């Protein structure tokens, strides 16, 4: 199965934008482009979907379909069945058969929507594993995900097993997790989305707080799931538009395996105004420092990190900086240092 830490998924809200935006997707090193399954499924629509998928595959990417399986099954059956619920064998068979058809035609990623409405609590875990088993018997590398709002079973749904999701989406705020080290070591495989950093934005420093949010989504451990509606690509910073800053982030992530595969260690935990961590992979390290506040403050790097001088700046949302023993952090500043 595909390594989830390397996944970068981007949801496009307009199918019309896709083919002309291929160069931009490549610059971001996107693996899958996600789109909502259309309301009207006919031969012309499916031909367009498969054509888009082939165009993406030629560029080293793929298409992820966001599907409400219950609604899809209801449309396929229309009024031919009285009980249009997932408990009905005919409804389930129609949905699973259509998924098989999509996989056979080359679709290799799915985001399943509204699962809580489709599956009751008793059959929730069983139903999800049945769906995953159905698609992976045709292609074991199919990527699957879904938004899970049931905390007690989150850890059972993201693993390397063939019947579990590749990763899950969940509205967990990373800034409210007391022990991120333990969370990353023992927790589930969670996608990083804008919802995971819901309380980290300032209108007074709009560009810097937005760039900070995107920085941590892209370089924290785990798969990335961004949506075009969340990002103002034209937002201007001191040196880059946000789109250019994101491109630079993606380049750094591709060039430094520590930012894709590395272990995670949070540092400076006692400083509430900072989120700082080291990601390590073999002989590579990346140090990420974030000022989460609207005030400036000094971070005494040398007190916490003896080899601080060996780290070199890769990117910062305020521009170039040098590593010093007492580092002045500006409002919502993010600094990414690497050591090789």
N, C-alpha and C positions, 0 to 999 in steps of 0.2 A: 504493500500500500504506500501511497505517496507520503513523504515527510511533511507533516502539518506545519512545522515551524517555518518552512520556506514559502508557504502559501501567501499570495497577495491577491485578494479578490476585490473587484471594483464594480459597484452597481451603477449602471448607466440608465437614466430615466427616459431616454429617447432612442429608439432603435435607429432613427434616421441619422443620429450622430455617429454611429459606430464605425462605419467603414472609413469615413473621413478623419476619424480620430485615432486610427490605428497607430500612427507614429507616436502620438502622445502616450498611449497605453504601453507601447514598447519602452519608452523612456522611463516610465514608472516601474518597469519590470513586473507587470501584472501577469499572473498565471491564468486567472479566469475573469471574464467579464460577465457580470450577473444582470439578467433582465427578468422582468415579470412576464410570466406566460400570458399571452393575450386572451381577451375575453371571447374572441370568436376564432375557434380552431377549425380551419379548413385546409384544403390542399395547398392553396396559395400561401397561406400563413406558414405552414410547416415547411414548404419549399424555401421561404425566406429565412426561417430559423436555421435550417440545415446549411444554407448558403453562408450565413453569417458565421456559423461554427467552422465551416471549412476555411473561410477567410482568416479567422483567428488562428486556426491550427497551422496555417502556412507561416504565420508570424510567431509560432512557438507558444500560442495561448490556447484557450478553449472557452466554450460558452457554459455558463451556469444558469440553469432555468430555475426561477423561483415559482413554485407551484403550490396551490392549495389543492391537495389531492381529492378532498371531498367534493369541492365545487367542480373540479375537473370530471370526476366520476359521474356526478349528477348531470352534467352537460352531455356526456357521452351516452347516458341512458335516457335522458329527457324524462318523458312521462311514462315510459314503458314499465317502470317499477314503482310500486306504491311506497315502500319504505326506503327513502333515499338517505340512509345513514350508513356509516362505515361498518356497522354490525351486520348489515345485509351482505351475504356472500356475493351476490351479483354486483353490488356496488364496488366492493373491494376488488373483485376479480377484474372489473373494467378498469379501475385505476392502476392496478399493478400490471395489467397487460399493456396499457398505454406506456407506462414507464419502461417496460421491456422493449417496446417498439422504439422509444427514444434512444435507449442505450445501444440498440442494434444499429441505429442510424448515426452513432458516433457521439452522442451527448454524454459527457463524462463527469458532470457535476450538477447537484441539485440542492436547492434550499427549500425545505418544506415549511409552508406557512400554516398558521392557525391550527397547530397540532392539538392544542388543548380543547378546541371546539370539536375536533374530529374524533379524538380518543378519550374515553372516560378514564378516571384515575386507576381503576382496576386493571385496565388493559393497555395503559399508556406505554409502559416499557416493552411489553410484548408486541404491541402494534408497531412501534418504531423499529424493533429488531426484525420484524417480518418484512417491513419495507426495505431495509438495508440488505437483508438476505436476498430479496427479490432482484435488486439491481446488481448486486455483486456476484451473483452466480454467472452473470454474463461478462462482467469486467470487474476484477477484484480491486482495480485502482480507481473506481468511481469515487468521487468526493461528495460527501453528504453532510448537511448541517441543518439546523433549525433553531428557532428561539425557544428556550426552555424556561418556564416560569415555575417549576416545581423543584425547590432546593434539595429535597430529600433524595431525588434520583439523578441529579445533575452528574454526580461522579460516576454513575453507571453507564452514561451515554456517550462518553468520549474516551476512546481507547484505541488500541491497534487491532481490536477484534473486528472480524468481518461483518458482524451484525450490529455494530455500534456506529454512531456518527463519527465522521473523521474529526470533527470538533463541534462545539456548540456555541451558540450565541446566548448571552445572558446579561441582564442589566445589573452587573456587579460593578460598583464604583471602585476602581483600583486605589483611589486616594483614601478610601475608608477601610482598607484591609490593614489590620494592625501588623501582621507578620507576613509580608510579601514573600520572604524566603521560604517559609513553610508552605505557603499557598502554591508557589511554583513547584515545589518539590513533591507535594502530595496531592495537589488539587487536580481538577479536570483540565482538559485541553479547551481553553476558551478563546474565541476570536476577540480581537481588540476592535471595538467600534467606538463611535462618538459617544454612545450612551455610557461607556465605561469611564468617561471622564466628564461627567455631567456638571460638576461644580467647579470646573477649572476654565473659566473664561472671564475676561474683563473687557467691557466696552471702552474703558479709558485707554487700554493698550491692546486694541483689537487685533492688530497684525501679530504682535508678539505672543499673545495668549493663544491665538489660533495656530500659529506655527509651533508653539510648544505642545499643544494638544496633538497635532499631527505627528510631530517628532516622536512622541512616546508611543503612539499607535503603531508607527512603522518600525521602531527599533526595540520595543519591549519584546519579551519572549512570547512566542505564539503566533498563530496566523492573523493576517490583517483582513479586515472587511470594511471598506470605505464606501460611502454613497455620495454620488455627485451632488445631491441636494444639500449636503452638509458643508460644502466647500465653496468659498468664493475665490476662484482661481485668479481673478484679476486684482485681488487685494494687494496693495503696494506696501513693500517694506523698505528699509533703508538701502538695501542693495538689490533685492530680488522681488519680483512678483511671487505670490504664494505658489503658483504653478512651477516656477523655476526652483524655488526652495524645495518643493517636493521632489523634483527631478534629482536635485543634488542629494537629498536624503536617500533616494532609491539607489543611486550610484554608490554611496558609502555603504549601504546595506549589502549590495552585491559584492563589493570589494573586500568586505570584512566579515569573515565567517562567524566571528564572535557575535555579531549582531543578528545572525540568523539561527545559529545552532548553539550558541554559547550558554553556559550555566549562568545563573542569576544570583547576585549577592547585593542586597540593599545596604547602603552605608549612610553615615550621618543620620541615623534614625532619630536621635534626640532633637534634631532641628526640624521643627514642625513646618517651617517655611520652605523646606527643600525636599525634593524627591531625587535621590541620587543613588546610582547603582553601577556595579561593574558586571560586565558580561564577558566570560572567559571561554575560549575554545582553543585547546592545544597551547601553542605559544603566543596566541593573540589575546589581547584584552581591549575592551572598550569601556571608557568611563563616561557616564552621562550625568550631568548636573542640571537640575531645574530649580529656579527660584519660583515658587508657587504664589508669591505675594506681589502686591503693588508697591512694595518698598525696596530700597536698596539695602544690602547687608553684606558683611564680610564673612566669607567662609574660610576658616583656617585649615586649608588643605593639608599642610605639613603635619598637623596634629593627628590626622586620621590616615594619611597615606604617605608612607615613607619614600616610595619611589615616584612621587608625583611628577618630578622633573622629566621623567622618561616618556610621559604622555604628550602627544602632539595634537593640536586642534584639527579636527576634520571638518566641522561645521558648527556655526553658531547663528542663532536667529537675529543677533545684533551685528554680525560681521566678524572680522578677525579679532582674536584675543590670544594672549600668551598665558601659559600656565605659570602661576606664581604661588608662593606659599600662603599668602592671604589673598584670596580671590574675591574681588568686588563683584557681586551679582546684581544686575539691574532688574527692574520689574519684569517678571515673566520671562526672564532670560533662560535659554537652553543652550548648553555647551556639550558637544560630543567630541571627546578625546580618544585617540587610539594609541595602542602600544603594540609593536610587533617585534 
